[in-house]
Amino acid sequence: MCEPIDLAFRIGKQLAQDVTWVDAEHLINAWGGPCAIKGIMSPADGVHAFDHGATAVIAAYNYIKKS
């Protein structure tokens, strides 16, 4: 059985690190329903999310703490 940190590392290695706003828009359009984007780091990112079809955003905790 994997340790929790090892499991998180393995899952993280499988996720794309270079997702663009265009990629997000394609996923949102393919989904066809409401879509929230999590981990928004700035107000400008929030605007980009809505411009590309997101119906909601969830700000990153680190951003909220620094504001």
Secondary structure, 3 states (H helix, E strand, C coil): CCCHHHHHHHHHHHCCCCCCHHHHHHHHHHHCCCCEEEEECCHHHHHHHHHCCCCEEEECHHHHHHC
